[in-house]
Amino acid sequence: MDPLSLERQIRQSLADKVSGSLLGIWLLIPEHLRLGTWDLLCQWGQDPTPLALAPRLALHGVHEAALCRPTLRADRSLRHQGFELANGLPFLPSDGSFHDLLQAHTVAQAQQLQVALGQLRRASGHFPGQLLVLDPHRRQSYSQRDMLKRRPSANEPAVKQAQMFFLLDAQSHQPVCLTNFSSARHLTAATTELLQLAQQILPVGGGGPRTLLLADVEHFAVELLDFVHQHTAWDLLVPLRQTRALERHYRALPPVVFTPYWAGFAIAREPFTPRRTQVGEPYTRYIQRSGERPEDYHFKGFGCTRHREEVPTLTQDFPQRWHIEEFYRFDQDLGWKRAGTMNLNIRAGQMSLALVAQAAIHQLRQRLGAPFQQWDSPHLAKDFFGGLEGDLRVDKDTIVVTYYNARQADCWKNQFEHLPQKLVAEGVDPRIPWLYNYKLDFRFK
């Protein structure tokens, strides 16, 4: 479709007015303006012109992720409800056109999109970047390709898997970046690439406390410890495997090396040098001892690339590693719950667009307040983005979206009514570039 025909159809659809139950997605548009989504997608689509089609298709992918509907393109019954207009399109793109868009972009371009998004989020205060969590997110793949199989657990048979690796800020519970690989990629190599990506997003140095990376026991690898120590300004804390040799070593330690902090809990610290390490100085090992009597002692070891205060590190910082499981439960339906295609560039593009959707939704949740802040992505998609009845029409240079009988509308009026003036006061241009510089306002009845 040529740009002139595209503009004519969109302006005609706006002039005809629209009524439907998918107009909740328009509440994400102010967050896109604040976040700079259009510039990100133009940079990724390699077409900075206001009439570009590629960033509009990408914006469709972002909103498709927000609705937790990976099959939205094939569901023609969702047309004529305002969803396609929010993307700057008069139609829902076909599977083929969206596939071609993703196929035309590389994994490196998807990673560049994540870096630009992460830098904007860091500048906006979305995550402090002082306590980070590493974790793989593996999903079973039903691809017919011949590929390496892995066991999900020790008592389950090996299956084909798609591997995703996430880096999460444990303090804000927000994702920093992600990578995807085939099942053949080794965990150490995948984590190294993820950390190299994260270093482009998060500040290094600055005189503050050193950033701490928290990982699971499967991340205990000498190559990974050496990489973090030699090539980053961060510290890595990882549990040690429970082996018989280490258990004997822990029990042979004299009681005097353990410092008791409260009843049934003591910590010892010692230097240790893993085999095959390329670092000249030793790492730090913490031994956590639980129990009051020697026959009841239980030991757990942790390795760290540098010495840190053991009590806050083990009792306050490390338990926050579990926030990444909460993140998966809360937001994985945006685009990370299923394995998807094994074309890594297509999948990287899909997951990166879902990361843009998650960033905009996070900003929106902060404005909506309770109880919407506690709603997970499927709940928000069903009862908010896809559950608000309303209509939209054009008044001079402003698109006005009216919601009827919206829940807690009185609270939302302060946030969304007279939106152009509010955006100008925040230093944000209220014109929507993918909607031909129309402004946006909301009404609640």
N, C-alpha and C positions, 0 to 999 in steps of 0.2 A: 504494500500500500504506500502511495506517495504521501509526503508530509502534508500537502494541501488537502487531500481527501481525508486524511486522518483528522486534521483540525476541523474541517467542516462537519464531520460526523459527530465529533465530541461536542462542538458548540450546539449542534442541532439536538443532541440528546439532553444537554443541559437546558436548552430552551423548552423542550417538551415536558420537563419536570420528571422526576423519578420517585417511585414509591416502592418500598420493600422492607425486608427484615435483615438485610446485610449492611445497613448503613452505619453500624457500630464501627466498622473498619475505618471510617472517616475520622474517628477520634485519634487514630494513629498519625494522621497527616501533620498536625502541629508538632508532634514529637519528631517526625522526619525533618521538619524545617529546623527545629532546634539542634538536631543531631548532625545535619548536613548529609542526609541519606542520598539526595539527588546527585550531589557532587561525587560521592563515593561510587555510585552506580555508573555515572558517566565516565569516571576514570577507569573502572573495571571494564565497561563496555567499549572503551576506546573511541567514544564518540561524544564530544563535549557540546554539540549543538543543541539548542533548546527543542528542536523538532526530532531528535534522535529516537529511533524505535527500540534499539537494544536496551537502554536503561529503563524504558517503560516495561518491556518484557521482564527485565530483572526485578522491577518493583512488583510486578504480578507475582513473581516467585517469592518475594518477601511477604506479601500479604497472604499468599497461599499457605506459607508456613505458619503465619499467625492464626489462620483458621484451622491448623492441624489437619488439612485436607490435601494429601498428596495426589489425589485423583481429581482435583477441582477442574482441571482443564477439560476433562471428558464429561463433566456434569453440566450439560447445557441448561438445565432447569434453574441454575443459579444466575443466569443472565437477567437483564432488565430489573435488577434490584440495586443498582448503584455500585456494585463491587468493581466491575470493569472500569468504570469512570474514575474511581479512586486511583487507578493505575495509569491514568492518562490514555486509556484505550477505549474504543467503542465496541470491543469484542473480547471474548475469552480466547487466548491463543491456543492453537492446537498442540497436541503432544509433539508433533514433528517440529514445529517452529521453536518451541521451548527447548527441545532436545538439541536442535541445531545451534541455538544460542549458547548452551552450555558446552557443546562439543567444540565450539570455536575458541574456547578459552582454556588456558593451561592451568595446571596445579599451581605454578608460580604466580599466576595472576590472581587466583583465589587467595593465596597467601598474602599477596600485596594488599588485597581488599581487607583482609583481617588486620593487617598491620595498621593501615590507615584508620580503620574503625577503632582498633584498640587505642591508638594515640588520641583520637577524639574523646573516647570514653575516659581515658586517664585524665585528660585535660578538664573534663567535666566532673571529675571526682567520683566516677562510678566505682573505682576500686583503688585502694591505697597501695597495693602491690608489695606489702611487707610480709605476708604469710600466704604462700601458694601451695596448691595441692596438685600433684601429678596422679593421673589415673587412666588406665586403658578402659575403653568401653567397647566390648566385643559383642557383635550380634551374629546369629546364625545366618549364613547365606545359602540361598537355594539356587545359586547359579549352576548351570550345567558345565561350566569350565572345569578343567582338570587343575586342581590347586591343592596346596598343603592343607591337611586337616589338623585341628587342635582339639584337645579335650577341654570342655568348659570347666570340668572339675575332675578330681581323681576317680570318682565312681561313675562317670558318664562316658559314653563312647565319643570318639573323635568325630568332629563335624567340620564342614567348611565354614569359615568365619570371615567377616569383614572387621577390620580393626580400626577403631577410632581412638585417638589419644587427646585428652583434654587437660588444660591447665586452668585451674579455678582459683580465684581470690577467696581465701577462706574467711576473711573478715566481712566482705560484702556479699559473698555467695554468688558472685558474678563471673562468668567465663572470660578468660583473657584471650585465649586462642585455642585452636584445635588442628589436628592433622588426621589424615586417613591413609590407610595402607592396605595392601593385600595381606592375607594370612601368612605369607612367607617372610614378611619383614620382622627382623629381630627386635625385641623390646628396647634394647639399648640404643640401637641406631634410630628407632622411631622417636624415643624420648630425647635424644640428642638434637634431632631436627626440630622438635617442638620447642626446646629451650632456646635454640638459635632464633626461632621465630619470636619467642617471648622477649628476648633481649632487645629487639627492635621496638618493642612497645613500652616496656617498663624502664624507668630511669635507672641508671647505674651510678652508684656512689652517692655524692651529695652530702656526705658527713653524717647521715642518719644511721639508725641500726641496720645491720645487714639483713637482707631478705632471706627468709627460711623457706626451703622447699620441703614439703612433706610427701612421702611416698609409701607405697605398700612394700611388703617383703619381696615381691617379685622384682622390684627395682634394685635390689641389692646385687650390684654387678661392679666389679673393679673398674671396668672401662667407664661406667657412668660416674662413679665417684671421682675418678681422675679427671673426667671432662669438666664436671662442676667445679672442682678445685682449681683447675688450670685455666679454664676458658670463661668463667663467669665470676661475678662479684657476689655470688650467693652461697648459701650453705645448704647442704642436703642432709636431711635426717631420714633414716630408713631403718625399719626393724631388721634384726638379724635372724637367719633361719635357726630354728630350734634343733640343733644336732646333739648327738650324745657327747661328742668331744667338747662342745661349748658348755654343755650342762656340767660335765665333770670339772671343767675349768672354773665355772662360776662357784661350784660348791667347794672347790679347793682354796678359794680366796679367803684370807684371814678376816675374821669379823671386824677388825679394826679399820679396814678400808671402806666399809659401808657406813654412810652417815645416815642415822635415823632422822626422819622428819616428822613422822607421827606414828601412832601405834600400828604396827604391821606393815610399815612401808619404809624402805631404806634404798639408797642409791650409792653405787660405787662408780668411779670414773677411772679409766686407764687408757694409755695410748695403745694403738694396735696398728700393725702394718699388714694389709692383705697381701696374699701372694700375687705375683705378676703386676703389682702396682708400678707405675712409672713416676710416682711422686716421691721425692726424696725425704719428706717429713712424714711422721706417722699421723694417722687419723685418730679421732677420739671415740672410745667405746663407753657407753653407759650401760650399767647392769642394774636393772630394777628388781629389787627383792621384796616379795610380799609374804607375809606370815610372821608369827611371833616365835614359834618354836622351830628348831632346826629341821625336825622331821616334817614340818608343814611348809617349808620354804618353797616358793615358786619364783623362778627367775625368768626375766625377759631382757634380751639385749638389743641395743640400738647402736647403729653406727652413724657418725656425723663427720663431715669433712673438716670442720673446725670446732674448737671448744666453744660451747655456749653454757650459760647458766642452766644446770641440769633440772632444777625443780620447775621453773616456768616452762622450759622446753618440753619436758615429758608430761607434765600434768595439765598445762594450759594450752600449749600450742599443738602438740600431736593429736589430742582428741578431736581437734577441729577438722582433721582429715576427713571425717565422716560427712562433712557438709557437702561433699561432692556427690554422695549417694542421694542426699536430699535434692540436689540440683537435677540429677537424672530423673528422679520421680516427678519433680515439679515441671521441668521444661523439655524433657527428651522428645515429647510428641511434636515439637516444632519441626523436627527433621532428623533426629538422631536415634529414633527408636527402632528403625528397621535398617537392614543392611543396604538395600537399594542396589543399583547397578554396580558392577565391578569395573566399569570404566572410571578410573580414578579421577580424571579431570572433571567429568560430569558430576560425580559425587562430591568432589571438593567444592565445585561451584554451588551445588544445592546446599551443602552444609554451611558454607560461608554466608549465603543469603539468609539462611535460618538464623545465623548469628546476628545479622543486622536486624531481623525481626525481633529477636530476643532483647536486643538493646533498646529498641523503641518501646517494646512492651514493658520493660523494666521502668522506663521513664514514666509511662502512662500509669503504671501501678502506684508509683509514688504520689501522683496527683489524685488518683481516685480514693486512696485511703482504705480503711477497713469497710467491709470485709473483703474487698476485691484484692487487696495485697496478699491475702492468704489463698486466693483461688489459683489452682494450677492451670497450666496452659489449655488442656481440653475443656475445663470448666469455663475459663474465660472465653474461649473460642465459641462454645455452644451458647452460653447464656448472655454474652456481652457483644462480641463482634458479630455473631450471627443471631442475636436475640433481641436487638433493639428495633422496634418498629418506627418508621418515620418517612419523611420525604425530603427531597432536595430541590431547590430552585435557584435561579439566578436573579439577584437584585443589583442592577448596575454592574459594578466590577467585583461583586462578592457572591460566592456560592453560599447559600444559607441552608444548613441541614437542620431540620426540625424533628425532634424526638417526642413521641407521645407516650405518656404514662411511664416514663423511665424511672427505674428504681433510684431513690435518693437524688432526684433531680434538683432539689433545692440546694444540695451541697455542690453539685456540678456546675450550677450557674456561675458561681464565683470563679471557677476555673476556665470555663469555655465560652460563656457569652461575652460579646465584645472582644473576640479573640484578636483581630488585627491590632487594636490598640495595646493589648497586653503583650503581643509579640514585639511591637515597636519599642515598648518600654523595656523589654529584655535585650534589646539590641539585635533582634532577629527580623529579617526581611519577611513580611507577611505574605508576599506574593508566592504562588505555587508555580514553579517553573515548568513542570510537566502538565499543568493545566492552563497554559498560556497566560500566566501571571494573574490569574484570578486570585482573589483573597478568599478566606474561608471564615465563616462564623456559624454559631450554633444557637438554637432556640430549644427550650424545653416546655412542653405543654401537657 
